């Protein structure tokens, strides 16, 4: 019996199983389903919290899955990580108050984002990270980092003006409980910043791939997806449990009493799977086009800034 038989954000019990995008891991099948209520796509699973945590204490995750969007692993991609952090922090700077300087990063990995926020933007920073290897790497940068989840943050640590999560929310089994815990650590009018994949959102690259496959006689909406997501089951741990798009992330924030302040949808930098140079060039071009132009339709990634509503203080 799978654990997630109701939608993890709207609570609807209605869903349909999809013929693409699921996982098979440890002799178990984890199908991708779509909520009949809010159309959120999510993985139906029976994983325990300890099993989910174990995925990120495996160093292979940072060598391949969390490769920073390039053909390098996490630790070798310092320049790319710092550049990406600087880009996101400049977006955040437009929405934070002048006296907002305490920043928490959940899932801080080796600390590139925290170090950039501290050195380039003057934040007082704290991080939490599941992986012991990565948390030790961050601590070696003289950063205040705690191994584990937000539950492992000491109660003596003061609340924060901003809480940043890069590639974290899609891994959460119970996202509503998760954001409830986050809001308790957030100061009055504090900001939550999300950077996350929109795996099944339409992309400019996907449209090009769909047209190319159409000319070959291959018909179907699945050809709008990256090749690795067109099959029914992917043989690897089910890292991504929730598959947001622009509509569902807005619904999620609204249901959890967060006010959306900003959303940027864009196409990610081509990863190591792009062995074909022509496809690599197309993906690179669409990446820069969606970074430069302000559009919210095409893209497989998003940056989201939301503010804690004043009336949420009544429930703290």
KOLROBA-24002 format. One record per residue (C-alpha): residue number from 1; residue in one letter; x, y, z. Coordinates in Angstrom, 1 decimal. Each point is the difference from the previous one (the first is absolute). Layout:
N
<NUM,A,<X,Y,Z>>
...
//
This chain:
316
<1,X,<0.0,0.0,0.0>>
<2,X,<1.5,3.3,-1.1>>
<3,X,<0.3,2.9,2.5>>
<4,X,<-1.1,2.8,-2.3>>
<5,X,<-3.5,-0.8,-1.1>>
<6,X,<-1.2,3.5,0.4>>
<7,X,<1.4,3.2,-1.5>>
<8,X,<2.8,1.3,2.2>>
<9,X,<-1.0,3.6,-0.4>>
<10,X,<-3.8,0.2,-0.5>>
<11,X,<-1.1,-3.2,1.7>>
<12,X,<-2.1,-1.3,-2.9>>
<13,X,<-0.4,-3.8,-0.1>>
<14,X,<-0.6,-0.1,-3.7>>
<15,X,<2.9,-0.7,-2.3>>
<16,X,<1.0,-1.8,-3.2>>
<17,X,<3.1,-2.0,-0.6>>
<18,X,<2.2,1.2,-2.9>>
<19,X,<1.8,-2.1,-2.5>>
<20,X,<3.3,1.9,0.4>>
<21,X,<2.3,1.4,2.7>>
<22,X,<-0.2,-2.6,2.7>>
<23,X,<2.9,-1.8,1.8>>
<24,X,<0.9,-3.6,0.8>>
<25,X,<2.4,-0.3,2.9>>
<26,X,<0.9,-2.9,2.4>>
<27,X,<-2.5,-2.3,-1.8>>
<28,X,<-2.9,2.5,0.6>>
<29,X,<-2.0,2.0,-2.5>>
<30,X,<-0.7,3.7,0.7>>
<31,X,<-2.4,1.3,-2.7>>
<32,X,<-0.4,3.6,-1.0>>
<33,X,<-3.6,1.1,0.6>>
<34,X,<-2.0,3.2,-0.7>>
<35,X,<-2.4,1.5,2.5>>
<36,X,<-3.5,0.4,-1.3>>
<37,X,<-0.5,3.1,2.1>>
<38,X,<3.0,2.3,-0.5>>
<39,X,<1.8,-2.0,-2.8>>
<40,X,<3.1,-0.3,2.0>>
<41,X,<2.2,-2.9,-1.1>>
<42,X,<1.6,-2.0,2.8>>
<43,X,<1.5,-3.4,0.8>>
<44,X,<-2.2,-2.5,1.8>>
<45,X,<2.3,-1.8,2.5>>
<46,X,<0.4,-1.8,3.3>>
<47,X,<3.4,1.3,0.9>>
<48,X,<0.9,0.8,3.6>>
<49,X,<1.6,3.2,1.0>>
<50,X,<3.2,-1.9,0.8>>
<51,X,<0.1,-1.5,-3.5>>
<52,X,<-0.5,3.4,-1.6>>
<53,X,<2.8,1.4,2.2>>
<54,X,<2.3,-2.8,-1.0>>
<55,X,<-0.1,1.0,-3.7>>
<56,X,<1.9,3.3,0.9>>
<57,X,<2.6,-1.6,2.2>>
<58,X,<1.3,-1.8,-3.1>>
<59,X,<2.8,2.0,-1.5>>
<60,X,<-1.0,-1.2,-3.5>>
<61,X,<-3.0,2.4,0.2>>
<62,X,<2.4,3.0,-0.1>>
<63,X,<2.1,-1.6,-2.7>>
<64,X,<-2.8,-0.5,-2.5>>
<65,X,<-3.6,1.0,1.0>>
<66,X,<0.9,3.3,1.6>>
<67,X,<2.7,1.0,-2.5>>
<68,X,<-0.8,3.7,0.0>>
<69,X,<-1.5,0.0,-3.5>>
<70,X,<3.3,-0.6,-1.9>>
<71,X,<2.3,-2.8,-1.0>>
<72,X,<1.8,0.2,3.3>>
<73,X,<-0.8,-1.4,3.4>>
<74,X,<-1.0,2.3,2.9>>
<75,X,<3.5,0.4,1.6>>
<76,X,<1.7,0.7,-3.3>>
<77,X,<-2.6,2.5,-1.1>>
<78,X,<0.8,2.8,2.5>>
<79,X,<0.1,2.8,-2.7>>
<80,X,<-3.4,-1.1,-1.3>>
<81,X,<-1.5,-0.3,3.4>>
<82,X,<1.2,3.4,1.1>>
<83,X,<-1.2,1.6,-3.2>>
<84,X,<-3.4,-1.5,0.4>>
<85,X,<-0.1,1.1,3.6>>
<86,X,<0.9,3.5,-0.8>>
<87,X,<-2.8,0.1,-2.7>>
<88,X,<-2.6,-1.2,2.5>>
<89,X,<1.2,2.3,2.8>>
<90,X,<-0.3,3.0,-2.3>>
<91,X,<-3.6,-0.9,-0.5>>
<92,X,<-0.6,-0.4,3.7>>
<93,X,<1.7,3.4,0.7>>
<94,X,<-2.9,1.8,-1.8>>
<95,X,<-2.5,-1.4,2.5>>
<96,X,<1.7,0.0,3.4>>
<97,X,<-0.2,2.8,2.5>>
<98,X,<3.1,2.0,0.7>>
<99,X,<0.3,-1.5,3.5>>
<100,X,<-0.6,-3.6,-1.1>>
<101,X,<3.3,-1.7,0.2>>
<102,X,<-0.5,-3.4,1.7>>
<103,X,<-0.2,-2.8,-2.6>>
<104,X,<-0.5,-3.7,0.5>>
<105,X,<0.7,-2.4,-2.8>>
<106,X,<-1.7,-3.4,0.2>>
<107,X,<1.9,-2.6,-2.0>>
<108,X,<3.2,2.1,-0.2>>
<109,X,<2.2,-2.8,-1.4>>
<110,X,<3.6,1.2,0.1>>
<111,X,<-0.8,3.6,0.8>>
<112,X,<0.6,1.8,-3.3>>
<113,X,<-3.3,1.9,0.2>>
<114,X,<0.6,0.9,3.7>>
<115,X,<3.5,1.2,-0.6>>
<116,X,<-1.1,2.2,-2.9>>
<117,X,<-2.9,1.4,2.1>>
<118,X,<2.4,0.7,2.9>>
<119,X,<2.9,1.5,-2.0>>
<120,X,<-1.6,1.8,-2.9>>
<121,X,<-3.3,1.0,1.5>>
<122,X,<0.8,0.4,3.7>>
<123,X,<-2.5,-2.5,1.5>>
<124,X,<0.3,-1.7,3.3>>
<125,X,<-0.3,-3.6,-1.1>>
<126,X,<-0.9,-3.4,1.5>>
<127,X,<-0.5,-3.3,-1.9>>
<128,X,<-1.4,-3.5,0.5>>
<129,X,<1.0,-2.9,-2.2>>
<130,X,<-1.0,-3.7,0.0>>
<131,X,<3.3,-1.3,-1.4>>
<132,X,<2.9,-0.3,2.5>>
<133,X,<2.6,0.3,-2.7>>
<134,X,<-1.6,3.2,-1.3>>
<135,X,<-0.6,1.5,3.4>>
<136,X,<3.6,-0.6,1.0>>
<137,X,<1.1,1.6,-3.3>>
<138,X,<-2.1,3.1,0.9>>
<139,X,<1.3,0.1,3.6>>
<140,X,<3.5,0.0,-1.5>>
<141,X,<-0.9,3.3,-1.6>>
<142,X,<-0.5,1.4,3.6>>
<143,X,<-3.8,0.0,-0.4>>
<144,X,<-2.6,-0.8,2.7>>
<145,X,<-1.5,-3.1,-1.4>>
<146,X,<-2.0,-2.8,1.7>>
<147,X,<-0.3,-3.5,-1.3>>
<148,X,<-3.5,-1.2,-0.5>>
<149,X,<-3.4,1.6,-0.8>>
<150,X,<-1.6,3.2,1.4>>
<151,X,<-1.0,-2.2,3.0>>
<152,X,<3.7,-0.2,0.9>>
<153,X,<0.4,3.8,0.2>>
<154,X,<0.6,0.9,3.7>>
<155,X,<-2.8,1.8,1.7>>
<156,X,<2.5,2.5,1.2>>
<157,X,<0.6,1.3,-3.5>>
<158,X,<-1.9,3.2,-0.7>>
<159,X,<-2.7,0.3,-2.7>>
<160,X,<0.9,1.1,-3.5>>
<161,X,<-1.0,2.8,-2.4>>
<162,X,<0.4,-2.3,-3.0>>
<163,X,<0.0,-3.7,-0.6>>
<164,X,<1.4,-1.3,-3.2>>
<165,X,<-0.5,-3.5,-1.5>>
<166,X,<1.7,-1.0,-3.2>>
<167,X,<-1.2,-3.4,-1.5>>
<168,X,<-1.5,-1.0,3.3>>
<169,X,<-3.8,0.3,-0.1>>
<170,X,<-0.5,-2.7,-2.7>>
<171,X,<1.7,-2.5,2.4>>
<172,X,<-2.6,0.5,2.8>>
<173,X,<-2.5,-2.7,0.7>>
<174,X,<-2.2,2.3,2.1>>
<175,X,<0.4,3.5,-1.4>>
<176,X,<-2.8,1.6,2.0>>
<177,X,<1.5,-1.1,3.3>>
<178,X,<3.4,1.0,-1.3>>
<179,X,<-1.0,3.6,-0.8>>
<180,X,<-1.8,0.2,3.4>>
<181,X,<3.3,-0.7,1.8>>
<182,X,<1.8,2.5,-2.2>>
<183,X,<-2.5,2.8,0.8>>
<184,X,<0.7,-0.5,3.7>>
<185,X,<3.6,0.9,-0.7>>
<186,X,<-0.8,3.1,-2.0>>
<187,X,<-0.2,3.5,1.4>>
<188,X,<-3.0,2.4,-0.6>>
<189,X,<-0.4,0.6,-3.8>>
<190,X,<2.9,-2.4,-0.6>>
<191,X,<0.7,-1.4,-3.5>>
<192,X,<0.1,-3.6,-1.2>>
<193,X,<2.1,-0.4,-3.2>>
<194,X,<-0.4,-3.2,-2.0>>
<195,X,<2.1,-1.1,-2.9>>
<196,X,<-1.4,-3.2,-1.5>>
<197,X,<-0.4,-2.2,-3.1>>
<198,X,<-3.2,0.1,-2.1>>
<199,X,<0.7,-3.4,-1.5>>
<200,X,<-3.3,-0.5,-1.9>>
<201,X,<-0.5,3.7,-1.0>>
<202,X,<0.1,0.8,-3.7>>
<203,X,<3.4,1.3,-1.2>>
<204,X,<1.3,1.6,-3.2>>
<205,X,<2.4,-2.9,-0.3>>
<206,X,<-2.9,-2.4,0.4>>
<207,X,<-1.9,1.6,-2.8>>
<208,X,<3.0,-0.3,-2.4>>
<209,X,<0.4,-3.7,1.0>>
<210,X,<-3.8,-0.6,-0.4>>
<211,X,<0.1,1.5,-3.6>>
<212,X,<3.0,-2.1,-0.8>>
<213,X,<-1.7,-3.2,1.2>>
<214,X,<-3.2,1.0,-1.8>>
<215,X,<1.9,0.0,-3.3>>
<216,X,<1.2,-3.5,0.8>>
<217,X,<-3.7,-1.1,0.5>>
<218,X,<0.3,-0.1,3.8>>
<219,X,<-3.2,1.5,1.4>>
<220,X,<-1.0,0.8,3.6>>
<221,X,<0.4,2.6,2.7>>
<222,X,<2.7,-2.0,1.7>>
<223,X,<2.4,1.1,-2.7>>
<224,X,<-0.1,3.5,1.5>>
<225,X,<1.9,-1.4,2.9>>
<226,X,<3.7,-0.6,0.4>>
<227,X,<0.9,-3.5,-1.4>>
<228,X,<0.8,-1.4,3.5>>
<229,X,<-3.5,0.8,1.2>>
<230,X,<-2.0,-1.5,-2.8>>
<231,X,<0.2,-3.6,1.3>>
<232,X,<-2.3,-1.5,2.6>>
<233,X,<2.6,-0.9,2.6>>
<234,X,<3.4,1.4,0.7>>
<235,X,<2.4,-2.4,1.7>>
<236,X,<1.3,2.2,2.9>>
<237,X,<-1.0,1.2,3.4>>
<238,X,<-3.2,2.1,-0.1>>
<239,X,<1.8,3.3,0.8>>
<240,X,<-2.8,2.3,-1.3>>
<241,X,<-3.2,-0.8,1.8>>
<242,X,<-2.0,3.1,-1.1>>
<243,X,<0.0,1.4,-3.6>>
<244,X,<-1.0,3.7,0.2>>
<245,X,<-0.9,2.3,-2.9>>
<246,X,<-0.8,3.7,0.1>>
<247,X,<-3.7,-0.6,0.8>>
<248,X,<0.6,-2.5,2.8>>
<249,X,<2.8,2.0,1.7>>
<250,X,<-2.4,3.0,0.2>>
<251,X,<-2.8,-2.3,1.4>>
<252,X,<2.4,-1.4,2.6>>
<253,X,<1.1,3.4,1.2>>
<254,X,<-3.6,1.2,0.1>>
<255,X,<-1.2,-3.0,2.0>>
<256,X,<2.8,0.6,2.5>>
<257,X,<-0.8,3.7,0.4>>
<258,X,<3.0,1.3,-1.7>>
<259,X,<-0.2,3.0,-2.3>>
<260,X,<1.8,-0.4,-3.4>>
<261,X,<2.3,2.9,-0.6>>
<262,X,<2.0,-1.1,-3.1>>
<263,X,<0.3,-3.0,-2.3>>
<264,X,<2.6,-0.6,-2.7>>
<265,X,<-0.4,-2.9,-2.4>>
<266,X,<3.0,-1.0,-2.1>>
<267,X,<1.7,-2.9,-1.7>>
<268,X,<2.9,-1.6,1.9>>
<269,X,<3.6,-0.1,-1.2>>
<270,X,<0.7,-3.2,-2.1>>
<271,X,<1.2,-2.9,2.2>>
<272,X,<2.4,-2.8,-0.8>>
<273,X,<-2.7,-2.1,-1.7>>
<274,X,<0.2,2.3,-3.1>>
<275,X,<2.6,-2.0,-2.0>>
<276,X,<-1.3,1.3,-3.3>>
<277,X,<1.6,3.3,-0.7>>
<278,X,<-3.0,1.3,-2.0>>
<279,X,<-2.4,-0.8,2.8>>
<280,X,<2.5,1.5,2.5>>
<281,X,<0.0,3.2,-2.0>>
<282,X,<-3.8,0.2,-0.3>>
<283,X,<-0.3,-0.5,3.8>>
<284,X,<2.7,2.6,0.7>>
<285,X,<-1.8,2.5,-2.3>>
<286,X,<-3.4,-0.5,1.6>>
<287,X,<1.6,0.3,3.4>>
<288,X,<1.4,3.4,-0.7>>
<289,X,<-3.1,1.1,-1.8>>
<290,X,<-2.2,-0.8,3.0>>
<291,X,<2.5,1.6,2.4>>
<292,X,<0.1,3.2,-2.0>>
<293,X,<-3.7,0.4,-0.8>>
<294,X,<-2.6,0.4,2.6>>
<295,X,<-2.5,-2.9,-0.8>>
<296,X,<-1.8,-2.5,2.3>>
<297,X,<-1.0,-2.7,-2.4>>
<298,X,<3.0,-1.9,-1.4>>
<299,X,<2.5,-1.5,2.4>>
<300,X,<1.0,-3.0,2.2>>
<301,X,<1.1,2.1,2.9>>
<302,X,<-1.4,2.8,2.2>>
<303,X,<1.1,2.6,2.6>>
<304,X,<-2.8,0.9,2.3>>
<305,X,<-0.2,2.6,2.8>>
<306,X,<-2.9,0.0,2.4>>
<307,X,<-0.7,2.0,3.1>>
<308,X,<-1.5,-1.1,3.3>>
<309,X,<-3.4,1.6,0.3>>
<310,X,<-0.7,2.1,3.0>>
<311,X,<-3.0,-2.1,1.1>>
<312,X,<2.2,-3.1,0.2>>
<313,X,<1.4,1.6,3.2>>
<314,X,<-3.3,-0.9,1.7>>
<315,X,<0.8,-3.7,-0.4>>
<316,X,<3.7,0.0,1.1>>
//
